[in-house]
Amino acid sequence: MKDDAQFHNHELESPAAGRPAQVFSPLGLPLVPSTDFKPNQMVCLDQKPVVLYAEVVQVIEERDRCWVRPRWLVVEEMVYALDDRAPDLVWPSQDFRHALDTEVLPLVGEPLTPTKAAQGRYKLQQWVRGLRQTIDDE
């Protein structure tokens, strides 16, 4: 049962201290095993004030990456529904977390207009570029 609790809390045993230690990705997000994600599952890349909700296309285990298809980008309170013209991403698996139904269901009804989709693609591009720059600078 202890292993199960550690997995769900994303904690790893700290050998030195003998207690759970939180492990974080370069973006400061809790590490999550990539094998935990499945195709068609909704995941979240939560980098406040921006949150990306995406659908898993494929888990690339040998590279510890997820190929995802962005569906919604939430910037503060503004929601951008993304169409299929938004670029897919191949991103480190540990930066994602499972998206909760209570997070995703309200987004499903978000209208997809051509203008908002174009704005969303632009915001997504700028945000990803900023995240990559942050990681590269570290």
C-alpha positions as CSV (number, residue, x, y, z in Angstrom):
1,M,0.0,0.0,0.0
2,K,2.9,2.3,0.7
3,D,4.1,2.1,-2.9
4,D,0.6,2.9,-4.1
5,A,0.3,6.0,-1.9
6,Q,3.7,7.2,-3.1
7,F,2.8,6.8,-6.7
8,H,-0.4,8.7,-6.4
9,N,1.2,11.5,-4.4
10,H,4.1,11.6,-6.9
11,E,6.6,11.2,-4.0
12,L,9.8,9.2,-4.1
13,E,11.5,7.8,-1.1
14,S,14.5,9.8,0.0
15,P,17.2,7.3,0.9
16,A,19.2,9.8,3.0
17,A,16.3,11.1,5.1
18,G,14.1,8.0,5.0
19,R,11.0,10.1,4.2
20,P,9.2,11.0,1.0
21,A,10.8,13.7,-1.1
22,Q,9.0,15.6,-3.8
23,V,10.9,15.5,-7.1
24,F,10.3,18.2,-9.7
25,S,10.9,18.7,-13.4
26,P,12.9,21.6,-14.9
27,L,9.6,23.6,-15.0
28,G,9.1,23.0,-11.3
29,L,6.3,20.5,-11.8
30,P,6.1,17.2,-9.8
31,L,7.6,14.3,-11.8
32,V,5.1,11.8,-13.1
33,P,6.1,8.5,-14.7
34,S,5.5,8.6,-18.4
35,T,4.1,5.1,-18.5
36,D,1.2,6.5,-16.5
37,F,-0.3,8.2,-19.6
38,K,-2.3,6.6,-22.3
39,P,-3.3,7.6,-25.8
40,N,-6.5,9.8,-26.0
41,Q,-6.1,10.7,-22.3
42,M,-6.3,14.4,-21.4
43,V,-3.2,15.8,-19.7
44,C,-2.3,19.2,-18.4
45,L,0.8,21.3,-18.5
46,D,0.2,23.7,-15.6
47,Q,2.5,26.7,-15.6
48,K,0.5,29.4,-14.0
49,P,-0.9,31.8,-15.2
50,V,-1.1,29.6,-18.3
51,V,-2.5,26.1,-18.5
52,L,-2.4,23.9,-21.5
53,Y,-4.8,21.0,-21.8
54,A,-3.8,18.4,-24.4
55,E,-4.8,15.0,-25.7
56,V,-2.0,12.3,-25.6
57,V,-1.3,11.0,-29.0
58,Q,1.5,8.7,-28.1
59,V,3.9,8.1,-25.2
60,I,7.5,7.9,-26.4
61,E,8.9,5.9,-23.4
62,E,12.4,5.5,-24.7
63,R,12.8,9.3,-24.8
64,D,10.5,10.0,-21.8
65,R,8.4,12.3,-24.0
66,C,4.7,12.6,-24.8
67,W,3.4,13.5,-28.2
68,V,0.3,15.6,-27.4
69,R,-2.3,17.5,-29.4
70,P,-3.2,20.8,-27.7
71,R,-7.0,21.3,-27.2
72,W,-7.3,24.3,-24.9
73,L,-5.0,27.0,-23.7
74,V,-6.1,28.9,-20.6
75,V,-4.4,32.2,-20.0
76,E,-5.5,33.6,-16.7
77,E,-9.3,33.6,-17.2
78,M,-9.3,33.6,-21.0
79,V,-10.0,30.2,-22.6
80,Y,-8.7,29.5,-26.2
81,A,-10.2,26.4,-27.8
82,L,-7.5,25.1,-30.2
83,D,-8.4,23.5,-33.6
84,D,-6.4,20.8,-35.5
85,R,-4.2,23.5,-37.0
86,A,-2.5,24.1,-33.7
87,P,0.8,22.3,-33.7
88,D,1.3,19.0,-31.9
89,L,4.0,19.0,-29.2
90,V,6.5,16.4,-28.2
91,W,7.3,17.4,-24.6
92,P,9.0,15.8,-21.5
93,S,6.4,13.5,-19.9
94,Q,7.3,14.5,-16.4
95,D,6.0,18.1,-17.0
96,F,2.5,16.8,-17.5
97,R,-0.1,15.8,-15.0
98,H,-3.5,14.1,-15.5
99,A,-6.2,16.5,-16.3
100,L,-9.2,16.2,-14.0
101,D,-12.7,15.7,-15.5
102,T,-13.8,18.7,-13.5
103,E,-11.2,20.8,-15.3
104,V,-11.8,19.6,-18.8
105,L,-15.6,19.3,-18.9
106,P,-16.3,23.1,-18.6
107,L,-13.8,23.6,-21.5
108,V,-15.6,21.2,-23.9
109,G,-18.4,23.7,-24.4
110,E,-16.1,26.6,-25.3
111,P,-17.0,27.9,-28.7
112,L,-14.4,27.4,-31.4
113,T,-14.4,30.5,-33.6
114,P,-11.8,31.1,-36.4
115,T,-10.6,34.3,-34.7
116,K,-10.2,32.8,-31.3
117,A,-8.5,29.7,-32.7
118,A,-6.0,31.9,-34.5
119,Q,-5.4,33.8,-31.3
120,G,-5.0,30.6,-29.4
121,R,-2.4,29.2,-31.9
122,Y,-0.5,32.5,-31.6
123,K,-0.6,32.4,-27.7
124,L,0.4,28.8,-27.7
125,Q,3.4,29.5,-29.9
126,Q,4.5,32.4,-27.8
127,W,4.0,30.4,-24.6
128,V,5.9,27.3,-25.8
129,R,8.7,29.6,-27.0
130,G,8.9,31.2,-23.6
131,L,9.0,27.9,-21.8
132,R,11.7,26.5,-24.0
133,Q,13.8,29.7,-23.5
134,T,13.3,29.3,-19.7
135,I,14.5,25.7,-19.8
136,D,17.5,26.6,-22.1
137,D,18.6,29.4,-19.8
138,E,18.8,27.1,-16.8
